[in-house]
Amino acid sequence: METKASVLHLSEIWKPDSLKRYKLHFARRNEEGIQPLDALASDFEGGWRSWQEWRPKRDDFNRDFILALAQDYRQPDRWLFGGIWQVRDRLPDRYEVELSEEMRPLIKRLWLRIDHRARATRCKLESYFDELVVDEVARWLYTARAFPGLQSLTVSFSELENIVKHGIATWREPLSAVHGIYLLRVEETNSNYVGAAYGGQGVWGRWMEYVMTGHGNNALTRKVFGSDPVAYARKNVSFTLLEPVLPAVSDREVIERERYWMNALGTRSLDNLNT
């Protein structure tokens, strides 16, 4: 007879001397649209550290240590461990922090579960410690989610930026191997635009242009995204691959498929505005 596996809590693998020396940081998407999970994966010493250094008007990190977690925005009750940080100084405009050796080997490997929906993101550890459940201890450090397949692909600009920056092969190879039609969604204006990717490096190459420039070098997005297009895109833009197309298909046929999707969805084109 099979028995149900028992739940493993964080308290069973980590036993701090005093919970009251720790604050728990539930890091969520910031006002610039950056997801903490992407910051943790791509820029630990710079971007992720800054999430612990940022100081609001209140002295939220008013204890010795911070247990930092980054939310998985695809599964809001799942959090990736981002280290324990010692608060070395509390300056008027920021904190000075130093990474502790506590549980250091589990950084970017330990996934926890807790259904934290409250607005507060900087909390007393003792209030939540017994609720933190170990979901997974991954074999490899987290860099990006597994590639979901060409037929089920939606990715935010922020996530794509991290993937391109690291040249993650499990994403780069399939996206470089196909041309295609994609939908670009702008959250702020609730707008959708259709674009076509063809030529060198396929969909990967086209989307990489957006990562590098923010606006993808077309007239419409230059106008809509303003003076700092990368910052705007991080906050507002996502991509969906509508239809992958084999490279053997001519550019003319790809453009015809782009027009089909424009008509079907009632959107404007991104890539042929000047033609």
C-alpha positions in Angstrom: 0.0 0.0 0.0 1.4 3.4 -1.0 1.7 6.1 1.6 1.4 9.8 0.9 4.7 11.6 1.1 4.9 14.0 4.0 5.5 17.7 3.4 8.9 19.0 4.1 9.1 22.4 5.7 12.0 24.9 5.6 12.1 24.7 9.4 13.2 21.1 9.1 16.4 21.9 7.0 17.2 25.3 8.4 17.2 26.2 12.1 18.2 29.8 12.8 19.2 30.8 16.3 16.5 33.4 16.5 13.7 34.1 14.0 13.4 37.6 15.4 16.8 38.5 13.9 15.4 38.0 10.3 13.0 39.8 8.0 11.4 37.8 5.1 11.5 39.5 1.7 8.7 38.4 -0.6 10.1 40.1 -3.8 7.5 40.8 -6.5 7.6 42.8 -9.7 8.7 46.3 -9.1 7.4 49.6 -10.5 9.8 49.4 -13.5 8.2 46.1 -14.5 11.3 44.0 -13.6 10.5 40.6 -12.2 12.7 39.7 -9.3 13.1 36.1 -10.6 14.7 37.5 -13.7 17.0 39.8 -11.7 18.0 36.8 -9.5 18.7 34.6 -12.5 20.6 37.2 -14.6 22.4 39.7 -12.3 22.8 38.4 -8.8 25.5 40.8 -7.6 24.0 43.9 -9.2 20.3 43.7 -9.9 19.3 41.2 -7.3 21.4 42.7 -4.6 19.7 46.1 -5.3 16.3 44.5 -4.3 17.7 44.1 -0.8 19.5 47.5 -0.8 16.4 49.5 -1.8 15.0 51.4 1.2 11.6 53.0 1.3 10.6 55.7 3.7 10.0 53.2 6.5 12.9 51.2 7.8 11.4 47.8 6.7 14.7 45.9 7.0 15.1 46.8 10.7 16.6 43.5 11.7 20.1 41.9 11.3 19.3 39.6 8.4 17.0 39.3 5.3 15.8 36.0 4.0 15.2 36.9 0.3 12.7 35.1 -2.0 11.8 35.9 -5.6 8.3 35.1 -6.8 7.8 32.8 -9.8 5.3 35.0 -11.7 3.9 31.9 -13.5 3.1 30.2 -10.2 2.5 33.0 -7.7 2.7 30.7 -4.6 6.2 29.5 -5.7 9.3 31.3 -4.6 13.0 30.9 -5.4 15.5 31.3 -2.5 17.8 34.3 -3.2 20.1 34.1 -0.2 20.3 35.4 3.3 21.7 39.0 3.5 23.2 40.7 6.5 22.2 44.3 6.9 25.5 46.0 7.5 24.3 49.6 7.5 21.0 51.6 7.2 21.7 54.8 5.3 19.0 57.4 4.7 18.5 56.3 1.0 19.5 52.6 1.0 20.7 49.6 2.9 24.2 48.2 2.8 24.0 44.4 2.7 26.4 41.5 2.6 25.6 38.0 1.5 25.7 35.5 4.4 27.1 32.0 4.2 23.9 30.6 5.6 22.3 28.2 3.1 24.5 29.7 0.4 24.7 26.4 -1.7 20.9 26.5 -2.0 20.7 30.0 -3.7 18.9 29.7 -7.0 18.2 26.0 -6.3 15.8 25.9 -3.4 12.1 26.5 -4.4 9.6 27.1 -1.6 5.8 27.2 -1.6 3.7 29.6 0.4 0.4 31.3 -0.6 1.4 34.9 0.3 -1.1 37.3 -1.3 -0.9 40.1 1.2 0.4 43.5 0.0 3.2 43.5 2.5 6.5 42.2 1.1 8.9 42.8 4.0 7.6 40.7 6.8 8.7 39.2 10.2 10.1 35.8 9.6 8.4 34.2 12.6 5.0 35.1 11.1 5.5 32.8 8.1 8.4 30.4 9.0 6.2 27.4 9.7 4.2 27.9 6.5 7.3 27.7 4.2 7.2 24.4 2.4 10.1 23.0 0.4 8.9 22.4 -3.1 12.1 21.4 -4.8 15.9 21.5 -4.5 17.0 21.7 -8.1 20.1 20.0 -9.4 21.1 23.1 -11.4 21.0 26.8 -10.7 18.0 28.5 -12.1 18.7 30.6 -15.2 15.4 30.5 -17.0 12.3 28.3 -17.2 12.2 25.3 -19.6 11.4 26.2 -23.2 7.6 25.7 -23.5 7.6 24.7 -27.1 6.9 26.7 -30.3 3.1 26.1 -30.0 2.8 27.4 -26.5 5.2 30.3 -26.4 4.4 33.6 -24.6 7.3 35.5 -23.0 7.6 38.9 -21.3 10.2 41.4 -22.4 11.9 41.1 -19.0 12.1 37.3 -19.2 13.3 37.4 -22.8 16.0 39.9 -21.9 17.4 37.5 -19.4 17.2 34.6 -21.9 19.0 36.6 -24.6 21.6 38.0 -22.2 22.6 34.4 -21.2 22.2 33.0 -24.7 20.3 30.1 -23.3 20.6 27.3 -25.8 17.3 25.6 -25.1 15.6 28.8 -26.2 18.0 30.1 -28.8 18.2 26.9 -30.9 14.5 26.3 -31.6 13.8 30.0 -32.1 16.7 30.4 -34.5 15.5 27.5 -36.5 12.2 29.0 -37.5 10.7 32.2 -39.0 7.3 33.2 -37.9 4.5 35.5 -37.0 4.3 37.0 -33.5 2.0 39.1 -31.4 3.4 42.0 -29.4 1.2 43.0 -26.6 1.5 46.4 -24.8 0.0 46.3 -21.4 -0.2 50.0 -20.7 -2.3 50.8 -23.8 -4.0 47.4 -23.9 -2.9 47.1 -27.5 -1.8 44.2 -29.7 0.4 44.4 -32.8 1.4 41.7 -35.3 5.0 41.3 -36.5 6.9 38.9 -38.8 10.3 37.4 -38.3 12.3 36.2 -41.2 15.9 36.4 -42.4 19.0 35.6 -40.4 18.5 33.9 -37.0 14.7 33.7 -37.4 12.5 34.5 -34.5 15.4 34.6 -32.1 17.2 37.3 -34.2 14.1 39.4 -34.5 13.2 39.3 -30.8 16.9 39.9 -30.0 16.5 43.3 -31.8 13.8 44.2 -29.4 16.0 43.2 -26.4 18.9 45.3 -27.7 16.8 48.4 -28.7 13.5 48.2 -26.8 11.6 49.3 -29.9 12.8 46.7 -32.4 13.7 49.4 -34.9 10.3 50.2 -36.3 8.4 53.5 -36.5 5.3 52.6 -34.3 7.1 51.3 -31.3 9.6 54.1 -31.4 6.7 56.5 -31.1 4.8 54.5 -28.5 7.7 53.5 -26.2 9.1 57.0 -25.7 12.5 58.2 -24.8 13.5 55.1 -22.8 12.1 52.2 -24.9 13.9 49.4 -23.0 12.5 50.6 -19.6 9.1 50.9 -21.2 9.2 47.5 -22.8 10.3 45.8 -19.5 7.2 47.2 -17.8 4.7 46.7 -20.6 5.6 44.3 -23.4 5.2 40.6 -24.0 5.5 38.4 -27.1 3.5 35.4 -28.3 4.5 33.3 -31.2 1.4 32.9 -33.3 2.7 30.8 -36.1 6.2 29.2 -36.6 7.2 29.0 -40.2 9.9 26.9 -41.8 12.9 28.9 -43.2 12.3 27.3 -46.6 9.1 29.4 -46.9 9.7 32.6 -48.9 9.7 36.0 -47.2 6.7 37.0 -49.4 4.7 34.1 -48.0 5.7 35.0 -44.5 4.4 38.5 -45.1 1.2 37.1 -46.5 0.7 35.1 -43.2 1.4 38.3 -41.3 -1.4 40.0 -43.1 -3.7 37.0 -42.5 -3.1 37.3 -38.7 -3.5 41.1 -38.8 -6.9 40.7 -40.4 -7.9 37.8 -38.1 -7.0 39.7 -34.9 -7.9 43.2 -36.1 -4.4 44.6 -35.3 -1.8 46.7 -37.0 1.5 45.5 -38.4 4.8 46.3 -36.7 7.2 45.4 -39.4 5.7 46.8 -42.6 4.5 50.3 -41.5 6.8 52.1 -43.9 6.0 49.9 -46.9 
